[in-house]
């Protein structure tokens, strides 16, 4: 249950901060961002989750595509151009 319009849910980065995965709330909307030094993808839900209810958030990434779910419903999807596929390297 979110009580703030902005906040970080998850942020993972390598030591150089060139690769990252982030799940956060911006203006009440759920956002997913991932990227490296060459490309970055950001997707966000179209509606706010600031409704005093608990929500389940799920993010999926496969290859160049990312999908965001809120309460089991797909709320956003996008992909980067195949020439800019974001390859994140371990340990993230």
SELUM-739691 format. One record per residue: x, y, z of N, C-alpha, C, O in turn; residue in three letters. Coordinates in steps of 0.1 Angstrom, whole numbers, plus 5000, padded with zeros to 4 digits. Each point is the difference from the previous one (the first is absolute). Example, Ala and Ser with C-alpha at 12.3 -4.5 7.8 and 13.67 -1.06 7.14 Angstrom:
BEGIN
<atom n_east="5132" n_north="4943" n_up="5078" ca_east="4991" ca_north="5012" ca_up="5000" c_east="5009" c_north="5012" c_up="5000" o_east="5010" o_north="5000" o_up="5007" res="ALA"/>
<atom n_east="4986" n_north="5011" n_up="4986" ca_east="5009" ca_north="5011" ca_up="5000" c_east="4992" c_north="5011" c_up="5008" o_east="5005" o_north="5011" o_up="5001" res="SER"/>
END
This chain:
BEGIN
<atom n_east="5009" n_north="4988" n_up="5000" ca_east="4991" ca_north="5012" ca_up="5000" c_east="5009" c_north="5012" c_up="5000" o_east="5008" o_north="5002" o_up="5009" res="UNK"/>
<atom n_east="4990" n_north="5006" n_up="4981" ca_east="5009" ca_north="5012" ca_up="4999" c_east="4993" c_north="5012" c_up="5007" o_east="4988" o_north="5003" o_up="4999" res="UNK"/>
<atom n_east="5021" n_north="5004" n_up="5009" ca_east="4995" ca_north="5012" ca_up="5007" c_east="5007" c_north="5012" c_up="4995" o_east="4998" o_north="5011" o_up="5005" res="UNK"/>
<atom n_east="5010" n_north="4987" n_up="4985" ca_east="5007" ca_north="5011" ca_up="4994" c_east="4999" c_north="5000" c_up="4985" o_east="5000" o_north="4989" o_up="4994" res="UNK"/>
<atom n_east="5000" n_north="5022" n_up="4999" ca_east="4999" ca_north="5001" ca_up="4986" c_east="5013" c_north="4996" c_up="4993" o_east="5000" o_north="4997" o_up="4988" res="UNK"/>
<atom n_east="5011" n_north="5004" n_up="5019" ca_east="5013" ca_north="4997" ca_up="4994" c_east="5008" c_north="4991" c_up="5009" o_east="5000" o_north="5003" o_up="5012" res="UNK"/>
<atom n_east="5007" n_north="4987" n_up="4983" ca_east="5008" ca_north="4992" ca_up="5008" c_east="5007" c_north="4989" c_up="4993" o_east="4995" o_north="4996" o_up="4989" res="UNK"/>
<atom n_east="5016" n_north="4998" n_up="5016" ca_east="5007" ca_north="4989" ca_up="4994" c_east="4995" c_north="4987" c_up="5007" o_east="5000" o_north="4999" o_up="5012" res="UNK"/>
<atom n_east="4996" n_north="4992" n_up="4979" ca_east="4996" ca_north="4986" ca_up="5005" c_east="5012" c_north="4991" c_up="4999" o_east="5003" o_north="4993" o_up="5009" res="UNK"/>
<atom n_east="5005" n_north="5008" n_up="4980" ca_east="5012" ca_north="4991" ca_up="4998" c_east="5009" c_north="5008" c_up="4991" o_east="4997" o_north="5006" o_up="4990" res="UNK"/>
<atom n_east="5016" n_north="4993" n_up="5014" ca_east="5011" ca_north="5006" ca_up="4991" c_east="5012" c_north="4991" c_up="5001" o_east="5005" o_north="4998" o_up="5011" res="UNK"/>
<atom n_east="5000" n_north="4997" n_up="4978" ca_east="5011" ca_north="4991" ca_up="5000" c_east="5010" c_north="5006" c_up="4989" o_east="4995" o_north="5004" o_up="4989" res="UNK"/>
<atom n_east="5017" n_north="4997" n_up="5015" ca_east="5010" ca_north="5005" ca_up="4990" c_east="5014" c_north="4993" c_up="5002" o_east="5002" o_north="4995" o_up="5011" res="UNK"/>
<atom n_east="5006" n_north="5005" n_up="4979" ca_east="5013" ca_north="4995" ca_up="5001" c_east="5009" c_north="5011" c_up="5007" o_east="4995" o_north="5011" o_up="5003" res="UNK"/>
<atom n_east="5017" n_north="4985" n_up="5000" ca_east="5009" ca_north="5010" ca_up="5008" c_east="5003" c_north="5013" c_up="4992" o_east="5001" o_north="5010" o_up="5006" res="UNK"/>
<atom n_east="4999" n_north="4989" n_up="4981" ca_east="5003" ca_north="5012" ca_up="4992" c_east="4987" c_north="5008" c_up="4997" o_east="5001" o_north="5011" o_up="4994" res="UNK"/>
<atom n_east="4987" n_north="4984" n_up="5010" ca_east="4987" ca_north="5006" ca_up="4997" c_east="4998" c_north="5002" c_up="4985" o_east="4992" o_north="5009" o_up="4996" res="UNK"/>
<atom n_east="5013" n_north="4982" n_up="4996" ca_east="4997" ca_north="5000" ca_up="4986" c_east="4989" c_north="4991" c_up="4996" o_east="4993" o_north="5003" o_up="4991" res="UNK"/>
<atom n_east="5004" n_north="4986" n_up="5017" ca_east="4989" ca_north="4991" ca_up="4998" c_east="4990" c_north="5003" c_up="5012" o_east="5005" o_north="5001" o_up="5011" res="UNK"/>
<atom n_east="4982" n_north="4999" n_up="4986" ca_east="4991" ca_north="5001" ca_up="5011" c_east="4986" c_north="4994" c_up="4997" o_east="4997" o_north="4998" o_up="4988" res="UNK"/>
<atom n_east="4996" n_north="4999" n_up="5022" ca_east="4986" ca_north="4996" ca_up="5000" c_east="4993" c_north="5008" c_up="5011" o_east="5005" o_north="5000" o_up="5011" res="UNK"/>
<atom n_east="4984" n_north="5007" n_up="4986" ca_east="4994" ca_north="5007" ca_up="5010" c_east="4985" c_north="4999" c_up="4999" o_east="4994" o_north="5000" o_up="4989" res="UNK"/>
<atom n_east="4999" n_north="4998" n_up="5022" ca_east="4985" ca_north="5000" ca_up="5001" c_east="4997" c_north="5011" c_up="5010" o_east="5004" o_north="4999" o_up="5011" res="UNK"/>
<atom n_east="4987" n_north="5010" n_up="4985" ca_east="4998" ca_north="5012" ca_up="5009" c_east="4986" c_north="5006" c_up="4997" o_east="4993" o_north="4996" o_up="4990" res="UNK"/>
<atom n_east="5003" n_north="5013" n_up="5018" ca_east="4987" ca_north="5007" ca_up="4999" c_east="5003" c_north="5014" c_up="4997" o_east="5008" o_north="5007" o_up="5007" res="UNK"/>
<atom n_east="4987" n_north="4999" n_up="4982" ca_east="5002" ca_north="5014" ca_up="4996" c_east="4986" c_north="5006" c_up="4998" o_east="4993" o_north="4995" o_up="4991" res="UNK"/>
<atom n_east="5004" n_north="5015" n_up="5016" ca_east="4986" ca_north="5006" ca_up="4999" c_east="4989" c_north="4990" c_up="5002" o_east="4990" o_north="5002" o_up="4993" res="UNK"/>
<atom n_east="5012" n_north="4988" n_up="5015" ca_east="4990" ca_north="4990" ca_up="5003" c_east="4999" c_north="4989" c_up="4990" o_east="4992" o_north="4990" o_up="5002" res="UNK"/>
<atom n_east="5016" n_north="5010" n_up="4987" ca_east="5000" ca_north="4990" ca_up="4990" c_east="5012" c_north="4991" c_up="5002" o_east="5011" o_north="5004" o_up="5004" res="UNK"/>
<atom n_east="4988" n_north="4983" n_up="4994" ca_east="5010" ca_north="4990" ca_up="5001" c_east="5009" c_north="5001" c_up="4987" o_east="4995" o_north="5000" o_up="4989" res="UNK"/>
<atom n_east="5018" n_north="5000" n_up="5013" ca_east="5010" ca_north="5001" ca_up="4989" c_east="5010" c_north="4989" c_up="5001" o_east="5004" o_north="4996" o_up="5011" res="UNK"/>
<atom n_east="5001" n_north="4999" n_up="4978" ca_east="5011" ca_north="4991" ca_up="4999" c_east="5010" c_north="5006" c_up="4990" o_east="4997" o_north="5005" o_up="4989" res="UNK"/>
<atom n_east="5015" n_north="4995" n_up="5016" ca_east="5011" ca_north="5005" ca_up="4991" c_east="5012" c_north="4990" c_up="5001" o_east="5003" o_north="4994" o_up="5010" res="UNK"/>
<atom n_east="5003" n_north="5003" n_up="4978" ca_east="5012" ca_north="4992" ca_up="5000" c_east="5009" c_north="5005" c_up="4989" o_east="4995" o_north="5006" o_up="4990" res="UNK"/>
<atom n_east="5018" n_north="4992" n_up="5012" ca_east="5009" ca_north="5005" ca_up="4989" c_east="5014" c_north="4998" c_up="5003" o_east="5004" o_north="4995" o_up="5011" res="UNK"/>
<atom n_east="5004" n_north="5008" n_up="4980" ca_east="5015" ca_north="5000" ca_up="5001" c_east="5005" c_north="5013" c_up="4994" o_east="4992" o_north="5010" o_up="4998" res="UNK"/>
<atom n_east="5021" n_north="4991" n_up="5000" ca_east="5005" ca_north="5013" ca_up="4995" c_east="4996" c_north="5003" c_up="4986" o_east="5001" o_north="5012" o_up="4996" res="UNK"/>
<atom n_east="4994" n_north="4979" n_up="4996" ca_east="4996" ca_north="5002" ca_up="4986" c_east="4985" c_north="5002" c_up="4998" o_east="4996" o_north="5007" o_up="4991" res="UNK"/>
<atom n_east="4996" n_north="4987" n_up="5017" ca_east="4985" ca_north="5001" ca_up="4998" c_east="4993" c_north="4999" c_up="5013" o_east="5005" o_north="4995" o_up="5010" res="UNK"/>
<atom n_east="4983" n_north="5011" n_up="4990" ca_east="4991" ca_north="5000" ca_up="5012" c_east="4986" c_north="4999" c_up="4996" o_east="4996" o_north="5006" o_up="4990" res="UNK"/>
<atom n_east="4996" n_north="4987" n_up="5018" ca_east="4986" ca_north="4998" ca_up="4997" c_east="4992" c_north="5004" c_up="5013" o_east="5004" o_north="4995" o_up="5011" res="UNK"/>
<atom n_east="4986" n_north="5013" n_up="4988" ca_east="4991" ca_north="5004" ca_up="5011" c_east="4986" c_north="4998" c_up="4996" o_east="4996" o_north="5005" o_up="4989" res="UNK"/>
<atom n_east="4996" n_north="4988" n_up="5019" ca_east="4986" ca_north="4998" ca_up="4997" c_east="4993" c_north="5004" c_up="5013" o_east="5005" o_north="4998" o_up="5011" res="UNK"/>
<atom n_east="4982" n_north="5006" n_up="4988" ca_east="4993" ca_north="5004" ca_up="5012" c_east="4985" c_north="4997" c_up="4998" o_east="4995" o_north="5000" o_up="4989" res="UNK"/>
<atom n_east="4998" n_north="4998" n_up="5022" ca_east="4986" ca_north="4997" ca_up="5000" c_east="4993" c_north="5013" c_up="4996" o_east="5005" o_north="5011" o_up="5002" res="UNK"/>
<atom n_east="4983" n_north="4988" n_up="4993" ca_east="4992" ca_north="5012" ca_up="4996" c_east="4992" c_north="5006" c_up="5011" o_east="4996" o_north="5012" o_up="4999" res="UNK"/>
<atom n_east="5002" n_north="4980" n_up="5011" ca_east="4991" ca_north="5005" ca_up="5011" c_east="5008" c_north="4999" c_up="5014" o_east="5009" o_north="4993" o_up="5001" res="UNK"/>
<atom n_east="4986" n_north="5015" n_up="5008" ca_east="5007" ca_north="5001" ca_up="5013" c_east="4996" c_north="4988" c_up="5009" o_east="4989" o_north="4995" o_up="4998" res="UNK"/>
<atom n_east="5020" n_north="5002" n_up="5011" ca_east="4996" ca_north="4989" ca_up="5010" c_east="4998" c_north="5007" c_up="5014" o_east="5000" o_north="4993" o_up="5010" res="UNK"/>
<atom n_east="4998" n_north="5020" n_up="4990" ca_east="4998" ca_north="5007" ca_up="5013" c_east="4985" c_north="4999" c_up="5003" o_east="4993" o_north="5011" o_up="4999" res="UNK"/>
<atom n_east="5003" n_north="4978" n_up="5006" ca_east="4985" ca_north="4998" ca_up="5003" c_east="4998" c_north="4994" c_up="5013" o_east="4989" o_north="4995" o_up="5003" res="UNK"/>
<atom n_east="5021" n_north="5005" n_up="5006" ca_east="4999" ca_north="4994" ca_up="5013" c_east="4998" c_north="4985" c_up="5000" o_east="4994" o_north="4995" o_up="5010" res="UNK"/>
<atom n_east="5009" n_north="4998" n_up="4980" ca_east="4999" ca_north="4986" ca_up="4999" c_east="5014" c_north="4994" c_up="4998" o_east="5009" o_north="5006" o_up="4995" res="UNK"/>
<atom n_east="4992" n_north="4981" n_up="5008" ca_east="5012" ca_north="4992" ca_up="4998" c_east="5000" c_north="4996" c_up="4985" o_east="4990" o_north="4997" o_up="4994" res="UNK"/>
<atom n_east="5022" n_north="5003" n_up="5000" ca_east="5001" ca_north="4996" ca_up="4986" c_east="5012" c_north="4990" c_up="4998" o_east="5010" o_north="5000" o_up="5008" res="UNK"/>
<atom n_east="4989" n_north="4991" n_up="4982" ca_east="5010" ca_north="4991" ca_up="4996" c_east="5006" c_north="5005" c_up="4988" o_east="4993" o_north="5003" o_up="4990" res="UNK"/>
<atom n_east="5020" n_north="4998" n_up="5009" ca_east="5008" ca_north="5005" ca_up="4989" c_east="5009" c_north="4989" c_up="4995" o_east="5007" o_north="4994" o_up="5007" res="UNK"/>
<atom n_east="4993" n_north="5004" n_up="4980" ca_east="5008" ca_north="4990" ca_up="4993" c_east="5007" c_north="5007" c_up="4988" o_east="4993" o_north="5006" o_up="4992" res="UNK"/>
<atom n_east="5020" n_north="4991" n_up="5006" ca_east="5007" ca_north="5005" ca_up="4989" c_east="5007" c_north="4989" c_up="4993" o_east="5006" o_north="4991" o_up="5007" res="UNK"/>
<atom n_east="4993" n_north="5008" n_up="4980" ca_east="5006" ca_north="4990" ca_up="4992" c_east="5009" c_north="5006" c_up="4989" o_east="4997" o_north="5010" o_up="4995" res="UNK"/>
<atom n_east="5014" n_north="4984" n_up="5003" ca_east="5009" ca_north="5004" ca_up="4989" c_east="5005" c_north="4988" c_up="4993" o_east="5005" o_north="4990" o_up="5006" res="UNK"/>
<atom n_east="4994" n_north="5010" n_up="4980" ca_east="5005" ca_north="4989" ca_up="4992" c_east="5006" c_north="5006" c_up="4988" o_east="4993" o_north="5006" o_up="4992" res="UNK"/>
<atom n_east="5020" n_north="4993" n_up="5006" ca_east="5007" ca_north="5006" ca_up="4989" c_east="4998" c_north="5015" c_up="5000" o_east="5005" o_north="5006" o_up="5009" res="UNK"/>
<atom n_east="4990" n_north="4999" n_up="4980" ca_east="4998" ca_north="5015" ca_up="4999" c_east="4987" c_north="5005" c_up="5005" o_east="4997" o_north="5012" o_up="4999" res="UNK"/>
<atom n_east="4994" n_north="4979" n_up="5006" ca_east="4987" ca_north="5004" ca_up="5004" c_east="4998" c_north="5000" c_up="5015" o_east="5007" o_north="4992" o_up="5008" res="UNK"/>
<atom n_east="4984" n_north="5017" n_up="4997" ca_east="4997" ca_north="5001" ca_up="5014" c_east="4985" c_north="5001" c_up="5002" o_east="4993" o_north="5006" o_up="4991" res="UNK"/>
<atom n_east="5001" n_north="4987" n_up="5019" ca_east="4986" ca_north="5001" ca_up="5003" c_east="4998" c_north="5003" c_up="5014" o_east="5007" o_north="4994" o_up="5009" res="UNK"/>
<atom n_east="4983" n_north="5014" n_up="4994" ca_east="4997" ca_north="5004" ca_up="5014" c_east="4986" c_north="4996" c_up="5003" o_east="4991" o_north="5003" o_up="4992" res="UNK"/>
<atom n_east="5007" n_north="4991" n_up="5020" ca_east="4986" ca_north="4995" ca_up="5004" c_east="4997" c_north="5007" c_up="5014" o_east="5009" o_north="5001" o_up="5008" res="UNK"/>
<atom n_east="4979" n_north="5003" n_up="4993" ca_east="4995" ca_north="5005" ca_up="5013" c_east="4987" c_north="4992" c_up="5003" o_east="4991" o_north="5000" o_up="4992" res="UNK"/>
<atom n_east="5009" n_north="4993" n_up="5020" ca_east="4989" ca_north="4991" ca_up="5004" c_east="4996" c_north="4990" c_up="4989" o_east="4988" o_north="4998" o_up="4998" res="UNK"/>
<atom n_east="5022" n_north="4996" n_up="4995" ca_east="4998" ca_north="4990" ca_up="4990" c_east="4996" c_north="5005" c_up="4987" o_east="4999" o_north="4992" o_up="4990" res="UNK"/>
<atom n_east="4999" n_north="5021" n_up="5008" ca_east="4997" ca_north="5006" ca_up="4987" c_east="5012" c_north="5006" c_up="4994" o_east="5007" o_north="5008" o_up="5006" res="UNK"/>
<atom n_east="4995" n_north="4989" n_up="4981" ca_east="5011" ca_north="5007" ca_up="4993" c_east="4996" c_north="5015" c_up="4998" o_east="4990" o_north="5003" o_up="4995" res="UNK"/>
<atom n_east="5020" n_north="5005" n_up="5010" ca_east="4997" ca_north="5015" ca_up="4999" c_east="5010" c_north="5007" c_up="4991" o_east="4998" o_north="5012" o_up="4997" res="UNK"/>
<atom n_east="5013" n_north="4981" n_up="4999" ca_east="5009" ca_north="5007" ca_up="4991" c_east="5009" c_north="4990" c_up="4994" o_east="5003" o_north="4989" o_up="5006" res="UNK"/>
<atom n_east="5001" n_north="5014" n_up="4982" ca_east="5010" ca_north="4991" ca_up="4992" c_east="5007" c_north="5008" c_up="4990" o_east="4994" o_north="5009" o_up="4994" res="UNK"/>
<atom n_east="5019" n_north="4988" n_up="5004" ca_east="5008" ca_north="5007" ca_up="4990" c_east="5012" c_north="4992" c_up="4998" o_east="5003" o_north="4990" o_up="5006" res="UNK"/>
<atom n_east="5005" n_north="5014" n_up="4984" ca_east="5012" ca_north="4994" ca_up="4997" c_east="5010" c_north="5010" c_up="4994" o_east="4996" o_north="5010" o_up="4995" res="UNK"/>
<atom n_east="5017" n_north="4986" n_up="5005" ca_east="5010" ca_north="5009" ca_up="4994" c_east="5003" c_north="4994" c_up="4986" o_east="4997" o_north="4988" o_up="4998" res="UNK"/>
<atom n_east="5008" n_north="5020" n_up="4993" ca_east="5004" ca_north="4995" ca_up="4987" c_east="5009" c_north="4989" c_up="5001" o_east="5009" o_north="5000" o_up="5009" res="UNK"/>
<atom n_east="4990" n_north="4990" n_up="4983" ca_east="5009" ca_north="4988" ca_up="5001" c_east="5015" c_north="5004" c_up="4999" o_east="5008" o_north="4993" o_up="5006" res="UNK"/>
<atom n_east="4995" n_north="5018" n_up="4987" ca_east="5014" ca_north="5004" ca_up="5000" c_east="5005" c_north="5005" c_up="5013" o_east="5012" o_north="5002" o_up="5002" res="UNK"/>
<atom n_east="4979" n_north="5001" n_up="5007" ca_east="5003" ca_north="5006" ca_up="5013" c_east="4997" c_north="4991" c_up="5011" o_east="4997" o_north="5005" o_up="5012" res="UNK"/>
<atom n_east="5002" n_north="4982" n_up="4986" ca_east="4995" ca_north="4991" ca_up="5011" c_east="5009" c_north="5003" c_up="5012" o_east="5012" o_north="5000" o_up="5000" res="UNK"/>
<atom n_east="4981" n_north="5002" n_up="5011" ca_east="5006" ca_north="5002" ca_up="5013" c_east="5005" c_north="4987" c_up="5006" o_east="4991" o_north="4992" o_up="5004" res="UNK"/>
<atom n_east="5022" n_north="5006" n_up="4996" ca_east="5005" ca_north="4988" ca_up="5006" c_east="5006" c_north="5003" c_up="5014" o_east="5010" o_north="5007" o_up="5001" res="UNK"/>
<atom n_east="4983" n_north="4989" n_up="5009" ca_east="5005" ca_north="5002" ca_up="5013" c_east="5009" c_north="4989" c_up="5004" o_east="4997" o_north="4988" o_up="4997" res="UNK"/>
<atom n_east="5014" n_north="5015" n_up="5009" ca_east="5009" ca_north="4990" ca_up="5004" c_east="5000" c_north="4997" c_up="5015" o_east="4998" o_north="5009" o_up="5008" res="UNK"/>
<atom n_east="5005" n_north="4979" n_up="4996" ca_east="5001" ca_north="4996" ca_up="5014" c_east="5010" c_north="5009" c_up="5007" o_east="5010" o_north="5004" o_up="4994" res="UNK"/>
<atom n_east="4987" n_north="5000" n_up="5018" ca_east="4991" ca_north="4993" ca_up="5009" c_east="4987" c_north="5006" c_up="5002" o_east="4993" o_north="4997" o_up="5010" res="UNK"/>
<atom n_east="5002" n_north="5011" n_up="4980" ca_east="4986" ca_north="5005" ca_up="5002" c_east="4990" c_north="4992" c_up="4992" o_east="4988" o_north="5003" o_up="5001" res="UNK"/>
END
